[in-house]
Amino acid sequence: MTCHCFIRHATSPDEREAAAKRLKYSRSVGDTNGIIIAIAALSGDCPGREKNKEEKKNAKI
């Protein structure tokens, strides 16, 4: 499921890895805005993530 939030959440393993790398880089250069954006991508309740969990749950039934 794709995230359609203003700051896109990392919903797949590849996206989460990329966001973690951006966070690490932002920390290394002292980019506080980059840190905030990367943390937002890695956390929070994303409607896309919740919908994906619900679809998997319904598929098992």
C-alpha positions as CSV (number, residue, x, y, z in Angstrom):
1,M,0.0,0.0,0.0
2,T,1.3,3.4,-0.9
3,C,1.3,6.3,1.6
4,H,-0.5,9.4,0.5
5,C,0.4,11.5,3.5
6,F,2.1,14.9,3.2
7,I,5.3,13.4,4.5
8,R,5.3,9.9,3.1
9,H,5.7,7.1,5.6
10,A,8.1,4.4,4.7
11,T,5.8,1.4,4.4
12,S,7.9,-1.2,2.7
13,P,11.2,-2.7,4.0
14,D,13.1,-0.9,1.1
15,E,11.5,2.4,1.9
16,R,12.3,2.0,5.6
17,E,15.9,1.2,4.9
18,A,16.2,4.3,2.6
19,A,14.6,6.5,5.3
20,A,17.0,5.1,7.9
21,K,19.9,6.0,5.7
22,R,18.6,9.5,5.2
23,L,18.2,9.9,9.0
24,K,21.8,8.7,9.5
25,Y,23.1,11.1,6.8
26,S,21.0,14.0,8.2
27,R,22.5,13.4,11.7
28,S,26.0,13.3,10.3
29,V,25.7,16.7,8.6
30,G,23.6,18.3,11.3
31,D,20.5,18.8,9.1
32,T,17.7,19.2,11.7
33,N,15.0,19.5,9.1
34,G,16.2,16.3,7.4
35,I,16.2,14.5,10.8
36,I,12.6,15.6,11.5
37,I,11.4,14.4,8.1
38,A,13.2,11.1,8.3
39,I,11.8,10.4,11.7
40,A,8.3,11.3,10.5
41,A,8.7,8.9,7.6
42,L,9.7,6.1,10.0
43,S,7.0,6.7,12.7
44,G,3.4,7.5,13.2
45,D,0.2,5.9,12.2
46,C,-0.1,5.9,8.4
47,P,-3.6,5.1,6.9
48,G,-1.8,3.1,4.2
49,R,0.0,0.9,6.7
50,E,-3.3,0.4,8.7
51,K,-5.2,-0.5,5.5
52,N,-2.4,-3.0,4.5
53,K,-2.7,-4.7,7.9
54,E,-6.5,-4.9,7.6
55,E,-6.1,-6.4,4.0
56,K,-3.7,-9.1,5.3
57,K,-6.0,-9.9,8.2
58,N,-9.0,-10.3,5.9
59,A,-7.0,-12.5,3.5
60,K,-6.4,-15.0,6.3
61,I,-10.1,-15.4,7.1
